[in-house]
Amino acid sequence: MNRLFLDTERREWLFERLPVERRLAERAAAKRVSSEREPSPERPGFVDVIGATGAILIVGLGLAFVFVIALVSLGTLPDEQKAAVVTAAFTVLGTIVGAYFGVKVGSAGRERAESARDAEAVKVQELAARVDPGTAVDALDSAHRRLERG
């Protein structure tokens, strides 16, 4: 394993190539630590089930409440105002359905973006591990300049 670090006194990037024995020992230690940290796949917990069930229950009760109000209003209002009650009920229904699908699509997009970012990070790490020291220092300097410019 190679290391690239910033020497703050000389203000330059330095490249260090570790001996083979030390590189192998660090790899083994890193594998042990990563295997210890990886959580085992778990089934959804009680709180997750209650959260999903509670959300469905709240939305269902809200829709039922709107339906009951619309039915009662349709029975008690004059004919000229019934269209307004039906329009309001459909507006509430459309809002709830739109919000549900908006959240669903947004969370799916976030998951795709995160997996793409993780894949690119792995590619960059593999590329960085195989590049020569001079090119690595030049690339890091260029990246820092680009970040400073904003």
FENWODA-V949196 format. One record per pair of residues at least 4 apart in sequence whose C-alpha atoms are under 7 Angstrom apart, sorted by sequence separation. I is the first residue (numbers start at 1). J is the second residue. If there is no record, write none. Layout:
I:J
I:J
This chain:
7:11
18:22
19:23
20:24
21:25
22:26
23:27
24:28
25:29
26:30
27:31
28:32
29:33
30:34
31:35
32:36
33:37
34:38
44:48
45:49
46:50
47:51
48:52
49:53
50:54
51:55
52:56
53:57
54:58
55:59
56:60
57:61
58:62
59:63
60:64
61:65
62:66
63:67
64:68
65:69
66:70
67:71
68:72
69:73
70:74
71:75
72:76
73:77
77:81
78:82
81:85
82:86
83:87
84:88
85:89
86:90
87:91
88:92
89:93
90:94
91:95
92:96
93:97
94:98
95:99
96:100
97:101
98:102
99:103
100:104
101:105
102:106
103:107
104:108
105:109
106:110
107:111
108:112
109:113
110:114
111:115
112:116
113:117
114:118
115:119
116:120
117:121
118:122
119:123
120:124
121:125
122:126
123:127
124:128
125:129
126:130
127:131
131:135
132:136
133:137
134:138
135:139
136:140
137:141
138:142
139:143
140:144
141:145
142:146
143:147
144:148
145:149
146:150
6:11
7:12
18:23
44:49
77:82
131:136
6:12
7:13
6:13
7:14
5:13
6:14
74:82
4:13
5:14
4:14
5:15
4:15
3:15
4:16
73:85
3:16
2:16
3:17
2:17
70:85
1:17
2:18
70:86
1:18
70:89
1:23
66:89
15:133
13:137
